[in-house]
Amino acid sequence: MRRITLRKRFLVQVFSLLIVIACLFGMLQVYFMNRQIEADIYEKSLLIARGVEQGIEETELASKMIEHQIDLQMVAVARHIGDLLRTPEARHIRHEQLEEMKERFQLAGLTIFERKGDDIVATKSTDPKDIGFSTKSYGKTVYAYADTLLKGGMPRVAGEEGYASQNIFVLPIVQSGSHKDKPRFFKYAYYHPPGSDYIINPFIQAGDVYQFTKQAGPDQLIEQIKRRSSYIKDISVLNAAVFKNPALETNFYPPVKKIEYGEFKYHTKQDIDMMKELVDNPAKKLSVQEVNSEKLYKVFLPISDHRILYLVLDYQKMTAPFYNYSIILIASSLLSLLSLFVVTIPFFNRIYENIQKLKRQMQQLAAGDLTVKSHVKDGSELEELSNDVNQMVQKLNVLVTDVKEQAVKTQRSSVVLEAEASRSVEKMYELAVGTTLQSREWLNEIHAFLDEMANVLKAFPGDQKVMTVLEKVEQMRVIANDRTAVVTEMTIQLSDLLKELHGQSKELSYISNALLQQMSRFIL
């Protein structure tokens, strides 16, 4: 099995760690960048929304002030016309009178409404297109107001739905219901002279006010914002209620439109569905879509009532600075990690080389070289380890040298001892044989002497002293046998002892030779 070096393992692990760190850092950077993009877009959309909303409020306030002045003027004109007609019945009013009053008060037109069945319709007018126009077709609200006037009451008109007073109400600027060929905007007043059966409806063109809202209103503000910001594709103010109920847009009154301001470009079916949802759940919505091969970031921000600020941003242009910054940051981080890696390699190489020196010293030491030393001079723990190993090698060298010298001495002594023991065994063998033979001769002579003595003493039977002497003779015979056996046994034991000493000295000599042979493997 191929072994992986420490250097290769270090490089692989450090490089892998750098890759992991780079990946984690990149993912975190992308995550926080996306959050920052969302936060930045949200903040910018809020600023745009506040600007557009403020523009709408200012324009509507200015328009309402202008309209209120016009309302008061229309009320005065309507009452004056009623005073000039001086007739309780509409059938007595002539067309010439209406034309005269139109010119006198510089009106766009003058119409008379009467009750016809269950409806209130225009029966006379300076504009033939208005004759036969039904208030019901204009919406239930206008019919209800007209019905209240004819009954002598005062319509309850909300502030944004117009102006009302006793026997009169004035509508806000609305599109004409009878001029369908081309959208035209008028200001209508409805006055019921007390005691009469008709309603006087003077109206003037309101194109100037409409143009004012176009030139100085939210549309102009939107265009300015779009020109200042290259990443803004579209800004629109939408009415979510009309998207949910398109029939509201077909009513002439109250006037409502899907697109109040702006163009509502780049819209998709998803946007339409989202607008319908915002009617019941008015909350900020964000969406990233691809429209006509363009990646767009869309913001739906409720601003008031059912009004929704529709903001379309160029996702690429919007996120490009963040991505460029992130790329620079990631590149600089990778460069820093790479620099750290490059700086770390020489440091590790020095450590690796010092470890290799210690490794080679250990290998030579294992081979028996007790003179090898490592030279590590880096001021670190490896230098301390090298010094400790060198001291250990030196002590081992002294120890092995001393053991070798003692082994040599032991080997020499064992050889001498073996030779002396061999000679002693031979001498002892000769001595034992001689001593044994001599002791047996002495024993035979003693037995012969004792036998002669016994034969002489047996010539005196019955004598008590003779019997005692014979017993002593027998005892001396036994003692002589015992002493001879002891001497023989001692001689044999001494001979065996010398033989064993010779064997031990021979074994000691073998051990000494083997030790010296092992010592010869060491380099001292």
KOLPA-722592 format. One record per residue (C-alpha): residue number from 1; z, x, y. Coordinates in Angstrom, 1 decimal, m for minus. Layout:
BEGIN
PT   resi       zz       xx       yy
PT    NUM        Z        X        Y
...
This chain:
BEGIN
PT   resi       zz       xx       yy
PT      1      0.0      0.0      0.0
PT      2     m1.1      1.4      3.4
PT      3      1.9      2.0      5.7
PT      4      1.8      1.0      9.3
PT      5      3.1      3.7     11.7
PT      6      5.8      3.0     14.2
PT      7      3.4      3.8     17.0
PT      8      0.8      1.3     15.8
PT      9      3.4     m1.4     15.2
PT     10      4.8     m0.8     18.7
PT     11      1.4     m1.1     20.3
PT     12      0.5     m4.2     18.3
PT     13      3.8     m5.9     19.0
PT     14      3.8     m5.1     22.7
PT     15      0.2     m6.1     23.1
PT     16      0.9     m9.4     21.2
PT     17      3.9    m10.0     23.4
PT     18      1.8     m9.4     26.5
PT     19     m0.8    m11.9     25.2
PT     20      2.0    m14.5     24.6
PT     21      3.5    m13.9     28.0
PT     22      0.1    m14.2     29.6
PT     23     m0.6    m17.5     27.8
PT     24      2.8    m19.0     28.6
PT     25      2.5    m17.9     32.2
PT     26     m1.0    m19.4     32.4
PT     27      0.1    m22.7     30.9
PT     28      3.1    m22.9     33.3
PT     29      0.9    m21.9     36.2
PT     30     m1.6    m24.7     35.3
PT     31      1.2    m27.2     34.8
PT     32      2.9    m26.4     38.1
PT     33     m0.4    m26.1     39.9
PT     34     m1.4    m29.7     38.7
PT     35      1.9    m30.9     39.9
PT     36      1.4    m29.2     43.2
PT     37     m2.1    m30.6     43.5
PT     38     m0.8    m34.1     42.9
PT     39      2.1    m33.6     45.4
PT     40     m0.3    m32.1     48.0
PT     41     m2.9    m34.9     47.5
PT     42     m0.1    m37.5     47.7
PT     43      1.3    m36.0     50.9
PT     44     m2.2    m35.8     52.5
PT     45     m3.0    m39.3     51.3
PT     46      0.2    m40.5     52.9
PT     47     m0.7    m38.8     56.2
PT     48     m4.2    m40.3     56.1
PT     49     m2.7    m43.7     55.2
PT     50     m0.3    m43.5     58.1
PT     51     m3.1    m42.5     60.4
PT     52     m5.4    m45.3     59.2
PT     53     m2.6    m47.8     59.2
PT     54     m1.6    m46.8     62.7
PT     55     m5.2    m47.1     63.8
PT     56     m5.4    m50.5     62.3
PT     57     m2.2    m51.6     64.0
PT     58     m3.2    m50.2     67.4
PT     59     m6.7    m51.7     67.1
PT     60     m5.4    m55.1     66.0
PT     61     m2.7    m55.0     68.7
PT     62     m5.4    m54.3     71.3
PT     63     m7.7    m56.9     69.8
PT     64     m4.9    m59.5     69.8
PT     65     m4.0    m58.8     73.4
PT     66     m7.7    m59.2     74.3
PT     67     m8.0    m62.3     72.1
PT     68     m4.8    m63.8     73.6
PT     69     m6.3    m63.5     77.1
PT     70     m9.4    m65.1     75.8
PT     71     m7.4    m67.8     74.1
PT     72     m5.7    m68.7     77.4
PT     73     m9.1    m68.7     79.1
PT     74    m10.6    m70.9     76.4
PT     75     m7.6    m73.3     76.6
PT     76     m8.2    m73.6     80.4
PT     77    m11.9    m74.1     80.0
PT     78    m11.5    m76.7     77.2
PT     79     m9.0    m78.7     79.3
PT     80    m11.2    m78.5     82.3
PT     81    m14.2    m79.8     80.3
PT     82    m12.1    m82.6     79.0
PT     83    m11.2    m83.5     82.6
PT     84    m14.8    m83.4     83.6
PT     85    m16.1    m85.7     80.8
PT     86    m13.6    m88.4     81.6
PT     87    m14.5    m90.6     78.7
PT     88    m12.5    m91.7     75.7
PT     89    m15.5    m92.2     73.4
PT     90    m17.9    m89.5     72.2
PT     91    m20.9    m91.9     72.2
PT     92    m20.8    m91.8     76.0
PT     93    m21.2    m88.1     76.2
PT     94    m24.8    m87.0     76.9
PT     95    m26.5    m83.8     75.9
PT     96    m27.3    m83.0     79.5
PT     97    m23.6    m82.9     80.3
PT     98    m22.9    m80.4     77.5
PT     99    m25.8    m78.2     78.7
PT    100    m24.5    m78.3     82.3
PT    101    m21.0    m77.4     81.3
PT    102    m22.3    m74.6     79.0
PT    103    m24.1    m73.0     81.9
PT    104    m21.2    m73.7     84.3
PT    105    m18.6    m72.0     82.2
PT    106    m21.0    m69.4     80.7
PT    107    m20.3    m70.5     77.2
PT    108    m22.3    m69.6     74.1
PT    109    m22.2    m73.3     73.2
PT    110    m20.4    m76.5     73.3
PT    111    m20.0    m79.0     70.5
PT    112    m18.4    m82.4     70.1
PT    113    m16.6    m83.3     66.8
PT    114    m15.9    m86.8     65.6
PT    115    m14.4    m88.3     62.5
PT    116    m17.0    m89.5     60.0
PT    117    m15.5    m91.0     56.9
PT    118    m13.1    m88.6     55.3
PT    119    m14.5    m85.6     57.3
PT    120    m14.7    m84.4     60.8
PT    121    m18.2    m83.2     61.7
PT    122    m20.2    m82.0     64.8
PT    123    m22.2    m84.9     66.3
PT    124    m23.4    m83.4     69.5
PT    125    m24.0    m79.8     70.5
PT    126    m25.9    m77.5     72.8
PT    127    m27.0    m75.7     69.6
PT    128    m29.0    m78.0     67.2
PT    129    m27.8    m75.9     64.3
PT    130    m24.2    m76.9     64.8
PT    131    m25.0    m80.7     64.6
PT    132    m23.8    m82.0     61.3
PT    133    m21.5    m79.0     60.7
PT    134    m18.5    m80.1     58.6
PT    135    m15.0    m78.8     59.3
PT    136    m14.2    m79.1     55.6
PT    137    m17.0    m76.7     54.8
PT    138    m15.2    m74.2     57.1
PT    139    m12.1    m74.5     55.0
PT    140     m9.2    m76.9     54.5
PT    141     m7.2    m75.2     57.2
PT    142     m9.6    m75.9     60.0
PT    143    m10.0    m79.5     58.8
PT    144     m6.3    m79.9     58.7
PT    145     m6.0    m78.6     62.2
PT    146     m8.7    m80.9     63.5
PT    147     m7.2    m83.9     61.7
PT    148     m3.8    m83.1     63.4
PT    149     m5.5    m83.0     66.8
PT    150     m7.2    m86.3     66.4
PT    151     m3.9    m87.8     65.4
PT    152     m2.4    m86.6     68.6
PT    153     m0.3    m83.8     67.1
PT    154      0.0    m80.0     67.5
PT    155     m1.3    m77.9     64.6
PT    156      1.2    m75.4     63.2
PT    157     m0.8    m72.2     63.5
PT    158      0.5    m68.9     62.3
PT    159      0.3    m66.0     64.8
PT    160     m2.6    m64.3     62.9
PT    161     m4.4    m67.6     62.4
PT    162     m5.0    m68.3     66.1
PT    163     m3.3    m69.9     69.1
PT    164     m2.0    m73.5     69.3
PT    165     m0.7    m75.8     72.0
PT    166     m0.4    m79.5     72.5
PT    167     m3.7    m81.1     71.7
PT    168     m5.5    m77.8     71.3
PT    169     m5.8    m74.8     69.1
PT    170     m8.0    m71.6     69.3
PT    171     m9.2    m69.8     66.2
PT    172     m9.4    m66.0     66.0
PT    173    m12.8    m64.3     66.2
PT    174    m14.6    m65.5     63.1
PT    175    m18.2    m65.5     61.8
PT    176    m20.3    m68.5     62.6
PT    177    m20.6    m71.0     59.8
PT    178    m23.9    m72.4     61.0
PT    179    m25.7    m69.2     61.7
PT    180    m26.2    m68.0     58.2
PT    181    m29.5    m66.1     58.8
PT    182    m27.7    m63.4     60.7
PT    183    m23.9    m62.9     60.9
PT    184    m22.7    m63.8     64.4
PT    185    m19.1    m63.8     65.6
PT    186    m17.6    m66.4     68.0
PT    187    m14.4    m67.5     69.6
PT    188    m13.8    m71.2     69.0
PT    189    m11.5    m73.5     70.8
PT    190    m10.7    m77.1     69.7
PT    191     m9.3    m79.6     72.3
PT    192     m8.6    m83.2     71.8
PT    193     m8.4    m85.1     75.2
PT    194     m5.5    m87.5     74.9
PT    195     m6.6    m91.1     74.1
PT    196    m10.1    m90.0     73.0
PT    197    m11.8    m90.1     69.6
PT    198    m13.5    m86.7     69.7
PT    199    m12.7    m83.0     69.9
PT    200    m14.3    m80.7     72.4
PT    201    m15.3    m77.4     70.9
PT    202    m16.3    m74.7     73.4
PT    203    m17.1    m71.3     72.0
PT    204    m18.1    m67.9     73.3
PT    205    m19.7    m64.9     71.7
PT    206    m17.1    m62.3     70.7
PT    207    m19.4    m59.5     69.9
PT    208    m17.8    m57.3     72.6
PT    209    m14.4    m57.6     70.9
PT    210    m16.0    m57.0     67.5
PT    211    m17.8    m53.9     68.8
PT    212    m14.6    m52.7     70.3
PT    213    m12.9    m52.8     66.9
PT    214    m15.9    m51.1     65.5
PT    215    m16.1    m48.3     68.1
PT    216    m12.4    m47.7     68.7
PT    217    m10.9    m49.2     65.6
PT    218    m10.2    m48.0     62.0
PT    219    m13.8    m47.4     61.1
PT    220    m14.2    m44.9     63.9
PT    221    m10.9    m43.3     62.9
PT    222    m12.0    m43.1     59.3
PT    223    m15.2    m41.4     60.3
PT    224    m13.3    m38.8     62.4
PT    225    m11.0    m38.1     59.5
PT    226    m13.9    m37.7     57.1
PT    227    m15.6    m35.3     59.6
PT    228    m12.5    m33.2     59.9
PT    229    m11.9    m32.9     56.1
PT    230    m14.8    m31.7     54.0
PT    231    m13.1    m32.7     50.8
PT    232    m12.7    m36.4     51.8
PT    233    m15.6    m38.4     50.3
PT    234    m14.6    m41.9     51.3
PT    235    m11.8    m43.8     53.0
PT    236    m11.7    m47.6     52.8
PT    237     m9.2    m50.4     53.5
PT    238     m9.6    m53.0     50.9
PT    239     m8.1    m56.5     50.4
PT    240     m6.8    m56.7     46.8
PT    241     m6.5    m60.5     46.9
PT    242    m10.2    m60.9     47.5
PT    243    m11.0    m58.7     44.5
PT    244     m8.8    m60.9     42.3
PT    245    m10.2    m64.1     43.8
PT    246    m13.7    m63.5     45.2
PT    247    m13.9    m67.1     46.4
PT    248    m11.7    m66.2     49.3
PT    249    m14.5    m64.2     50.8
PT    250    m16.8    m67.3     50.9
PT    251    m14.4    m69.2     53.2
PT    252    m15.3    m69.0     56.9
PT    253    m11.6    m69.4     57.7
PT    254     m9.3    m67.7     57.5
PT    255    m11.7    m64.8     57.5
PT    256    m11.1    m62.3     54.6
PT    257    m13.2    m59.6     53.2
PT    258    m13.0    m57.3     50.2
PT    259    m13.8    m54.3     52.4
PT    260    m12.0    m54.6     55.7
PT    261    m12.9    m51.1     56.8
PT    262    m14.9    m48.3     55.3
PT    263    m17.7    m48.4     52.8
PT    264    m16.0    m48.4     49.4
PT    265    m18.5    m46.0     47.9
PT    266    m18.1    m44.3     44.5
PT    267    m16.4    m47.4     43.2
PT    268    m16.4    m48.1     39.4
PT    269    m15.4    m51.0     37.2
PT    270    m12.1    m49.2     36.7
PT    271    m11.5    m49.3     40.4
PT    272    m12.2    m53.1     40.5
PT    273     m9.7    m53.7     37.7
PT    274     m7.1    m51.5     39.4
PT    275     m7.5    m53.5     42.6
PT    276     m6.9    m56.7     40.7
PT    277     m3.7    m55.3     39.2
PT    278     m2.5    m54.2     42.6
PT    279     m2.2    m57.8     43.8
PT    280      0.8    m58.4     41.4
PT    281      2.0    m54.9     41.2
PT    282      1.5    m53.1     44.5
PT    283      2.2    m49.5     43.7
PT    284      0.6    m46.1     44.3
PT    285     m2.2    m45.4     41.7
PT    286     m3.9    m42.2     41.0
PT    287     m7.1    m41.7     39.0
PT    288     m9.5    m38.8     38.3
PT    289    m13.0    m40.0     37.5
PT    290    m16.5    m38.6     37.2
PT    291    m19.0    m40.5     39.3
PT    292    m22.6    m39.4     39.6
PT    293    m21.7    m36.0     38.0
PT    294    m19.0    m35.5     40.6
PT    295    m15.4    m35.2     39.7
PT    296    m13.4    m37.4     42.1
PT    297     m9.7    m37.8     42.8
PT    298     m9.0    m41.4     43.8
PT    299     m5.9    m42.7     45.4
PT    300     m4.9    m46.4     45.8
PT    301     m2.1    m46.7     48.3
PT    302     m0.7    m50.1     49.4
PT    303     m0.2    m50.2     53.1
PT    304      0.6    m53.8     54.1
PT    305      0.3    m57.3     52.5
PT    306     m2.7    m57.0     50.1
PT    307     m4.3    m54.2     52.0
PT    308     m5.0    m51.1     49.9
PT    309     m6.0    m47.7     51.3
PT    310     m8.8    m46.4     49.0
PT    311     m9.1    m42.7     49.3
PT    312    m11.7    m40.7     47.4
PT    313    m11.4    m36.9     47.4
PT    314    m13.7    m34.2     46.1
PT    315    m11.6    m32.8     43.2
PT    316    m13.5    m29.5     43.1
PT    317    m13.1    m28.8     46.8
PT    318     m9.5    m30.1     46.8
PT    319     m8.4    m27.9     43.9
PT    320    m10.5    m24.9     44.5
PT    321     m7.9    m23.1     46.8
PT    322     m5.2    m23.8     44.2
PT    323     m7.3    m22.5     41.4
PT    324     m8.4    m19.5     43.3
PT    325     m4.8    m18.8     44.2
PT    326     m3.8    m19.3     40.6
PT    327     m6.5    m17.0     39.3
PT    328     m5.4    m14.3     41.8
PT    329     m1.8    m14.8     40.7
PT    330     m2.6    m14.7     37.0
PT    331     m4.9    m11.7     37.4
PT    332     m2.3     m9.8     39.4
PT    333      0.3    m10.7     36.8
PT    334     m1.9     m9.6     34.0
PT    335     m2.6     m6.4     35.9
PT    336      1.1     m5.9     36.4
PT    337      1.7     m6.4     32.6
PT    338     m1.1     m4.1     31.8
PT    339      0.2     m1.5     34.2
PT    340      3.6     m1.9     32.5
PT    341      2.0     m1.4     29.2
PT    342      0.1      1.7     30.3
PT    343      3.3      3.1     31.8
PT    344      5.3      2.3     28.6
PT    345      2.9      4.0     26.3
PT    346      3.6      7.6     27.5
PT    347      7.3      6.9     27.4
PT    348      7.1      5.5     23.9
PT    349      4.9      8.5     22.8
PT    350      7.6     10.9     23.9
PT    351     10.1      9.0     21.9
PT    352      7.7      8.8     19.0
PT    353      7.0     12.6     19.1
PT    354     10.7     13.3     19.1
PT    355     11.3     11.0     16.2
PT    356      8.4     12.8     14.4
PT    357     10.2     16.1     15.0
PT    358     13.4     14.8     13.4
PT    359     11.3     13.3     10.6
PT    360      9.6     16.6      9.8
PT    361     13.0     18.4      9.9
PT    362     14.4     15.9      7.4
PT    363     11.4     16.3      5.2
PT    364     11.7     20.1      5.2
PT    365     15.4     19.8      4.7
PT    366     14.8     17.5      1.7
PT    367     12.4     20.2      0.4
PT    368     15.3     22.8      0.5
PT    369     14.6     24.6      3.7
PT    370     18.1     25.1      5.3
PT    371     16.7     27.2      8.1
PT    372     14.6     24.5      9.8
PT    373     15.7     23.2     13.2
PT    374     14.3     20.5     15.5
PT    375     14.0     21.1     19.3
PT    376     14.3     17.8     21.2
PT    377     15.0     18.2     24.9
PT    378     14.8     14.8     26.6
PT    379     18.4     14.2     27.6
PT    380     18.6     11.1     25.5
PT    381     20.5     10.1     22.3
PT    382     17.6     11.7     20.3
PT    383     18.6     15.1     21.7
PT    384     22.2     14.5     20.7
PT    385     21.0     13.5     17.2
PT    386     18.8     16.6     17.0
PT    387     21.7     18.8     17.9
PT    388     24.0     17.1     15.4
PT    389     21.3     17.5     12.6
PT    390     20.9     21.2     13.5
PT    391     24.6     21.7     13.3
PT    392     24.7     20.0      9.9
PT    393     21.8     22.1      8.7
PT    394     23.6     25.3      9.8
PT    395     26.8     24.3      8.1
PT    396     24.9     23.4      4.9
PT    397     23.2     26.8      5.1
PT    398     26.6     28.6      5.3
PT    399     28.0     26.4      2.5
PT    400     25.1     26.9      0.2
PT    401     25.0     30.7      0.9
PT    402     28.7     30.9      0.1
PT    403     28.3     28.9     m3.1
PT    404     25.4     31.1     m4.1
PT    405     27.4     34.2     m3.6
PT    406     30.3     32.7     m5.7
PT    407     27.8     31.7     m8.4
PT    408     26.5     35.3     m8.6
PT    409     30.0     36.6     m8.9
PT    410     30.8     34.0    m11.5
PT    411     27.7     34.8    m13.4
PT    412     28.6     38.5    m13.4
PT    413     32.1     37.8    m14.5
PT    414     31.0     35.5    m17.2
PT    415     28.6     38.1    m18.6
PT    416     31.5     40.7    m18.7
PT    417     33.8     38.2    m20.2
PT    418     31.3     37.2    m22.8
PT    419     30.8     40.8    m23.8
PT    420     34.6     41.6    m23.9
PT    421     35.2     38.4    m25.9
PT    422     32.5     39.3    m28.4
PT    423     34.1     42.8    m28.9
PT    424     37.6     41.2    m29.1
PT    425     36.4     38.8    m31.7
PT    426     35.0     41.6    m33.8
PT    427     38.2     43.7    m33.4
PT    428     40.3     40.8    m34.1
PT    429     38.3     39.9    m37.2
PT    430     38.8     43.5    m38.5
PT    431     42.5     43.4    m37.6
PT    432     43.0     40.1    m39.3
PT    433     41.3     41.2    m42.5
PT    434     43.3     44.4    m42.5
PT    435     46.6     42.7    m41.7
PT    436     46.0     40.0    m44.3
PT    437     45.2     42.6    m47.0
PT    438     48.2     44.7    m46.1
PT    439     50.6     41.8    m45.9
PT    440     49.4     40.7    m49.4
PT    441     50.0     44.2    m50.7
PT    442     53.4     44.2    m49.2
PT    443     54.1     40.7    m50.7
PT    444     53.0     41.9    m54.1
PT    445     55.3     45.0    m53.9
PT    446     58.2     42.8    m52.8
PT    447     57.4     40.4    m55.7
PT    448     57.3     43.3    m58.2
PT    449     60.6     44.7    m56.8
PT    450     62.2     41.3    m57.0
PT    451     60.9     40.8    m60.6
PT    452     62.3     44.1    m61.7
PT    453     65.6     43.3    m60.1
PT    454     65.7     39.9    m61.7
PT    455     65.0     41.4    m65.1
PT    456     67.8     43.9    m64.7
PT    457     70.3     41.3    m63.7
PT    458     69.3     38.9    m66.5
PT    459     70.9     41.5    m68.8
PT    460     74.3     40.3    m67.6
PT    461     74.3     36.6    m68.4
PT    462     77.3     34.5    m67.5
PT    463     78.4     36.7    m64.7
PT    464     78.9     34.7    m61.6
PT    465     78.0     37.4    m59.1
PT    466     74.8     38.1    m61.0
PT    467     73.8     34.5    m60.7
PT    468     74.5     34.6    m57.0
PT    469     72.3     37.7    m56.6
PT    470     69.5     36.0    m58.6
PT    471     69.6     33.1    m56.3
PT    472     69.4     35.4    m53.3
PT    473     66.4     37.1    m54.9
PT    474     64.6     33.8    m55.2
PT    475     65.3     33.0    m51.6
PT    476     63.9     36.4    m50.6
PT    477     60.8     35.7    m52.6
PT    478     60.3     32.4    m50.7
PT    479     61.0     34.1    m47.4
PT    480     58.5     36.8    m48.2
PT    481     55.8     34.2    m49.1
PT    482     56.5     32.3    m45.9
PT    483     56.3     35.4    m43.7
PT    484     53.1     36.5    m45.3
PT    485     51.6     33.0    m44.8
PT    486     52.7     32.9    m41.1
PT    487     51.2     36.3    m40.4
PT    488     47.9     35.2    m42.0
PT    489     47.9     31.9    m40.1
PT    490     48.6     33.6    m36.8
PT    491     45.8     36.1    m37.5
PT    492     43.4     33.2    m38.2
PT    493     44.5     31.2    m35.1
PT    494     44.1     34.3    m32.9
PT    495     40.6     34.9    m34.3
PT    496     39.7     31.3    m33.6
PT    497     41.0     31.5    m30.1
PT    498     38.9     34.6    m29.4
PT    499     35.9     32.8    m30.8
PT    500     36.5     29.8    m28.5
PT    501     37.0     32.2    m25.5
PT    502     33.7     33.8    m26.4
PT    503     32.0     30.4    m26.5
PT    504     33.5     29.3    m23.2
PT    505     32.4     32.5    m21.5
PT    506     28.9     32.0    m22.9
PT    507     28.8     28.5    m21.5
PT    508     30.2     29.7    m18.2
PT    509     27.4     32.2    m18.1
PT    510     24.8     29.5    m18.8
PT    511     26.3     27.3    m16.0
PT    512     26.2     30.2    m13.6
PT    513     22.6     30.9    m14.4
PT    514     21.7     27.3    m14.0
PT    515     23.5     27.1    m10.6
PT    516     21.8     30.3     m9.4
PT    517     18.4     28.8    m10.5
PT    518     19.1     25.7     m8.4
PT    519     20.3     27.8     m5.5
PT    520     17.0     29.7     m5.6
PT    521     15.2     26.4     m4.4
PT    522     17.0     26.6     m1.1
PT    523     15.6     28.7      1.8
PT    524     18.5     30.4      3.4
